[in-house]
Amino acid sequence: MTAAQACVKAGAHCITLQAEGDIHLHHTLSWLGQQTVPVIGGEMPVIRGISLCPATPLDVIYPHSERR
């Protein structure tokens, strides 16, 4: 089980992935986009994000952006 899967299983509503630390970033973001977590009155989609180290250029996240 990946860390992202463990977080969803534990009920996390918001998960941020570090771009430099996930070699399957696009796959993990896509998978998270299909996940929901229970909330009072139903379910909600998992909110997903990408974090960067200060020295990493923004170009790293453009391929993973929904607004390309």
DSSP file (Angstrom, degrees, kcal/mol; ACC not computed):
  #  RESIDUE AA STRUCTURE BP1 BP2  ACC     N-H-->O    O-->H-N    N-H-->O    O-->H-N    TCO  KAPPA ALPHA  PHI   PSI    X-CA   Y-CA   Z-CA
    1    1 A M              0   0    0      0, 0.0     2,-0.1     0, 0.0     0, 0.0   0.000 360.0 360.0 360.0 133.3    0.0    0.0    0.0
    2    2 A T     >  -     0   0    0      1,-0.1     4,-2.4     4,-0.0     5,-0.2  -0.329 360.0-108.2 -79.0 167.4    1.4    3.4   -0.9
    3    3 A A  H  > S+     0   0    0      1,-0.2     4,-2.2     2,-0.2     5,-0.1   0.894 121.4  52.6 -61.9 -39.7    1.4    6.3    1.5
    4    4 A A  H  > S+     0   0    0      2,-0.2     4,-2.2     1,-0.2    -1,-0.2   0.918 109.5  48.5 -63.5 -42.9   -1.4    8.0   -0.5
    5    5 A Q  H  > S+     0   0    0      1,-0.2     4,-2.6     2,-0.2    -1,-0.2   0.905 110.6  51.1 -62.9 -41.3   -3.5    4.9   -0.3
    6    6 A A  H  X S+     0   0    0     -4,-2.4     4,-1.7     2,-0.2    -1,-0.2   0.887 109.2  51.2 -63.5 -38.8   -2.9    4.6    3.4
    7    7 A C  H  <>S+     0   0    0     -4,-2.2     5,-2.6     2,-0.2     4,-0.4   0.921 111.7  46.3 -64.9 -43.8   -4.0    8.3    3.9
    8    8 A V  H ><5S+     0   0    0     -4,-2.2     3,-1.5     1,-0.2    -2,-0.2   0.926 111.1  52.4 -64.0 -44.0   -7.2    7.7    1.9
    9    9 A K  H 3<5S+     0   0    0     -4,-2.6    -1,-0.2     1,-0.3    -2,-0.2   0.848 107.2  53.3 -60.2 -33.7   -7.9    4.6    3.9
   10   10 A A  T 3<5S-     0   0    0     -4,-1.7    -1,-0.3    -5,-0.2    -2,-0.2   0.546 125.6-103.3 -79.6  -7.0   -7.4    6.5    7.1
   11   11 A G  T < 5 +     0   0    0     -3,-1.5    -3,-0.2    -4,-0.4    -2,-0.1   0.652  56.5 170.1  98.3  16.7  -10.0    9.1    5.9
   12   12 A A      < -     0   0    0     -5,-2.6    -1,-0.2     1,-0.2     3,-0.1  -0.400  19.0-166.3 -63.7 134.7   -7.8   12.0    4.8
   13   13 A H  S    S+     0   0    0      1,-0.2    34,-3.0    33,-0.1     2,-0.4   0.692  75.1  36.1 -92.6 -22.9   -9.8   14.7    3.0
   14   14 A C  E     -a   47   0A   0     32,-0.2     2,-0.4     2,-0.0    -1,-0.2  -0.995  65.0-176.9-138.2 127.1   -6.8   16.5    1.6
   15   15 A I  E     -a   48   0A   0     32,-2.9    34,-1.9    -2,-0.4     2,-0.5  -0.990   6.8-164.0-129.6 128.7   -3.5   15.0    0.4
   16   16 A T  E     -a   49   0A   0     -2,-0.4     2,-0.4    32,-0.2    34,-0.2  -0.948   8.6-156.7-112.5 128.5   -0.5   17.0   -0.9
   17   17 A L  E     -a   50   0A   0     32,-2.8    34,-3.0    -2,-0.5     2,-0.6  -0.838  17.3-127.1-103.9 140.2    2.3   15.1   -2.8
   18   18 A Q  E >>  -a   51   0A   0     -2,-0.4     3,-1.4    32,-0.2     4,-0.7  -0.779  15.2-145.3 -87.0 121.6    5.8   16.4   -3.0
   19   19 A A  G >4 S+     0   0    0     32,-2.6     3,-0.6    -2,-0.6     6,-0.2   0.845  96.7  50.7 -56.6 -38.6    6.8   16.6   -6.7
   20   20 A E  G 34 S+     0   0    0     31,-0.3    -1,-0.3     1,-0.2    32,-0.1   0.674 110.8  49.5 -75.5 -16.0   10.4   15.6   -6.1
   21   21 A G  G <4 S+     0   0    0     -3,-1.4     2,-0.6     1,-0.1    -1,-0.2   0.491  96.0  70.1-105.1  -2.8    9.5   12.6   -4.0
   22   22 A D    X<  -     0   0    0     -4,-0.7     3,-1.0    -3,-0.6    -1,-0.1  -0.918  50.5-173.8-122.7 107.5    6.9   10.7   -6.1
   23   23 A I  T 3  S+     0   0    0     -2,-0.6     3,-0.2     1,-0.3    -1,-0.1   0.706  91.4  47.1 -72.5 -17.6    8.2    9.1   -9.3
   24   24 A H  T 3> S+     0   0    0      1,-0.2     4,-2.8     2,-0.1    -1,-0.3  -0.280  72.5 142.7-112.7  44.6    4.6    8.2  -10.3
   25   25 A L  H <> S+     0   0    0     -3,-1.0     4,-2.8     1,-0.2     5,-0.2   0.896  70.1  47.2 -56.3 -48.5    3.2   11.6   -9.6
   26   26 A H  H  > S+     0   0    0      1,-0.2     4,-2.4     2,-0.2    -1,-0.2   0.920 114.4  47.4 -62.2 -43.7    0.7   11.7  -12.5
   27   27 A H  H  > S+     0   0    0      2,-0.2     4,-2.5     1,-0.2    -2,-0.2   0.921 113.6  47.5 -62.8 -44.6   -0.6    8.2  -11.7
   28   28 A T  H  X S+     0   0    0     -4,-2.8     4,-2.6     2,-0.2    -2,-0.2   0.910 112.0  49.3 -65.6 -42.5   -1.0    9.0   -8.0
   29   29 A L  H  X S+     0   0    0     -4,-2.8     4,-1.9    -5,-0.2    -1,-0.2   0.906 112.0  49.3 -62.8 -41.3   -2.8   12.3   -8.7
   30   30 A S  H  X S+     0   0    0     -4,-2.4     4,-0.6    -5,-0.2    -2,-0.2   0.925 111.7  48.6 -63.2 -44.5   -5.1   10.5  -11.1
   31   31 A W  H >< S+     0   0    0     -4,-2.5     3,-1.4     1,-0.2     4,-0.4   0.928 110.2  51.0 -61.8 -45.5   -5.9    7.8   -8.6
   32   32 A L  H >< S+     0   0    0     -4,-2.6     3,-1.5     1,-0.3    14,-0.5   0.859 102.3  61.9 -60.6 -35.1   -6.5   10.3   -5.9
   33   33 A G  H 3< S+     0   0    0     -4,-1.9    -1,-0.3     1,-0.3    -2,-0.2   0.685 103.5  50.2 -65.0 -17.6   -8.9   12.2   -8.2
   34   34 A Q  T << S+     0   0    0     -3,-1.4    -1,-0.3    -4,-0.6     2,-0.2   0.460  95.2  95.1 -96.4  -3.8  -11.1    9.0   -8.3
   35   35 A Q    <   -     0   0    0     -3,-1.5    11,-1.9    -4,-0.4     2,-0.3  -0.608  50.5-170.5 -94.8 149.1  -11.2    8.6   -4.5
   36   36 A T  E     -B   45   0B   0      9,-0.3   -25,-0.1    -2,-0.2    -2,-0.0  -0.928   7.8-152.0-129.0 158.0  -13.9    9.8   -2.1
   37   37 A V  E     -B   44   0B   0      7,-2.6     7,-2.3    -2,-0.3     2,-0.1  -0.964  28.5-101.9-128.5 147.9  -14.0    9.8    1.7
   38   38 A P  E     +B   43   0B   0      0, 0.0     2,-0.3     0, 0.0     5,-0.3  -0.435  42.5 170.0 -71.6 140.4  -17.0    9.6    3.9
   39   39 A V  E >   -B   42   0B   0      3,-2.7     3,-2.3    -2,-0.1     2,-0.2  -0.895  50.1 -68.2-136.7 167.8  -18.3   12.8    5.5
   40   40 A I  T 3  S+     0   0    0     -2,-0.3     3,-0.1     1,-0.3     0, 0.0  -0.420 124.7  14.7 -59.7 123.9  -21.5   13.6    7.5
   41   41 A G  T 3  S-     0   0    0     -2,-0.2     2,-0.3     1,-0.1    -1,-0.3   0.527 134.5 -39.1  88.7   6.7  -24.3   13.3    5.0
   42   42 A G  E <  S-B   39   0B   0     -3,-2.3    -3,-2.7     2,-0.0     2,-0.3  -0.985  82.8 -47.0 152.1-137.4  -22.4   11.5    2.2
   43   43 A E  E     -B   38   0B   0     -2,-0.3    -7,-0.0    -5,-0.3    -3,-0.0  -0.927  34.8-158.5-136.1 158.9  -19.0   11.5    0.6
   44   44 A M  E     -B   37   0B   0     -7,-2.3    -7,-2.6    -2,-0.3     2,-0.1  -0.978  28.9-103.0-136.2 151.7  -16.6   14.1   -0.8
   45   45 A P  E     -B   36   0B   0      0, 0.0     2,-0.4     0, 0.0    -9,-0.3  -0.390  42.4-102.6 -70.0 151.7  -13.8   13.8   -3.3
   46   46 A V        -     0   0    0    -11,-1.9     2,-0.4   -14,-0.5   -32,-0.2  -0.599  32.5-132.8 -72.1 130.1  -10.3   13.8   -2.0
   47   47 A I  E     -a   14   0A   0    -34,-3.0   -32,-2.9    -2,-0.4     2,-0.3  -0.733  28.4-164.3 -83.7 130.9   -8.6   17.2   -2.5
   48   48 A R  E     +a   15   0A   0     -2,-0.4     2,-0.3   -34,-0.2   -32,-0.2  -0.901  12.9 170.3-123.9 149.4   -5.2   16.8   -4.0
   49   49 A G  E     -a   16   0A   0    -34,-1.9   -32,-2.8    -2,-0.3     2,-0.4  -0.939  25.0-129.8-148.7 169.0   -2.2   19.1   -4.3
   50   50 A I  E     -a   17   0A   0     -2,-0.3     2,-0.3   -34,-0.2   -32,-0.2  -0.987  17.6-162.3-125.3 133.0    1.4   19.3   -5.3
   51   51 A S  E     -a   18   0A   0    -34,-3.0   -32,-2.6    -2,-0.4     2,-0.3  -0.840   6.4-158.0-111.3 154.7    4.2   20.8   -3.2
   52   52 A L        -     0   0    0     -2,-0.3     6,-0.0   -34,-0.2   -34,-0.0  -0.961  21.7-116.1-129.4 146.6    7.6   21.9   -4.4
   53   53 A C    >   -     0   0    0     -2,-0.3     3,-1.9     1,-0.1   -34,-0.0  -0.534  40.5-110.3 -69.9 149.8   11.0   22.5   -2.8
   54   54 A P  T 3  S+     0   0    0      0, 0.0    -1,-0.1     0, 0.0    -2,-0.0   0.805 117.2  52.7 -55.5 -31.6   12.0   26.1   -3.2
   55   55 A A  T 3  S+     0   0    0      2,-0.1    -2,-0.0     0, 0.0    -3,-0.0   0.568  87.2  99.7 -82.6  -7.8   14.8   25.3   -5.6
   56   56 A T  S <  S-     0   0    0     -3,-1.9     2,-0.1     1,-0.1    -4,-0.0  -0.653  76.8-122.2 -82.9 129.6   12.5   23.3   -7.9
   57   57 A P    >   -     0   0    0      0, 0.0     3,-1.7     0, 0.0     4,-0.2  -0.378  16.9-121.7 -69.2 148.8   11.3   25.1  -11.0
   58   58 A L  G >> S+     0   0    0      1,-0.3     3,-1.8     2,-0.2     4,-0.8   0.744 103.5  81.1 -61.1 -23.8    7.6   25.5  -11.5
   59   59 A D  G 34 S+     0   0    0      1,-0.3     3,-0.3     2,-0.2    -1,-0.3   0.760  78.0  71.7 -54.8 -24.4    7.9   23.7  -14.9
   60   60 A V  G <4 S+     0   0    0     -3,-1.7    -1,-0.3     1,-0.2    -2,-0.2   0.846 101.5  41.0 -61.7 -35.1    8.0   20.4  -12.9
   61   61 A I  T X> S+     0   0    0     -3,-1.8     3,-1.6    -4,-0.2     4,-0.6   0.649  90.0  87.6 -92.3 -13.9    4.3   20.7  -12.1
   62   62 A Y  G >< S+     0   0    0     -4,-0.8     3,-1.4    -3,-0.3    -1,-0.2   0.879  85.2  55.1 -55.2 -42.1    2.9   21.9  -15.5
   63   63 A P  G 34 S+     0   0    0      0, 0.0    -1,-0.3     0, 0.0    -2,-0.1   0.740 111.9  46.1 -63.3 -18.6    2.5   18.4  -16.9
   64   64 A H  G <4 S+     0   0    0     -3,-1.6     2,-0.2    -4,-0.1    -2,-0.2   0.422  89.3 109.4-101.9  -0.6    0.3   17.5  -13.9
   65   65 A S    <<  -     0   0    0     -3,-1.4     3,-0.4    -4,-0.6    -3,-0.0  -0.534  62.3-146.9 -80.5 141.2   -1.8   20.7  -13.9
   66   66 A E  S    S+     0   0    0      1,-0.2     2,-0.4    -2,-0.2    -1,-0.1   0.625  97.6  59.7 -77.6 -13.3   -5.5   20.5  -15.0
   67   67 A R              0   0    0      1,-0.1    -1,-0.2    -5,-0.1    -2,-0.1  -0.565 360.0 360.0-113.2  65.4   -5.1   24.0  -16.4
   68   68 A R              0   0    0     -2,-0.4    -1,-0.1    -3,-0.4    -2,-0.1   0.460 360.0 360.0 -80.5 360.0   -2.3   23.4  -19.0
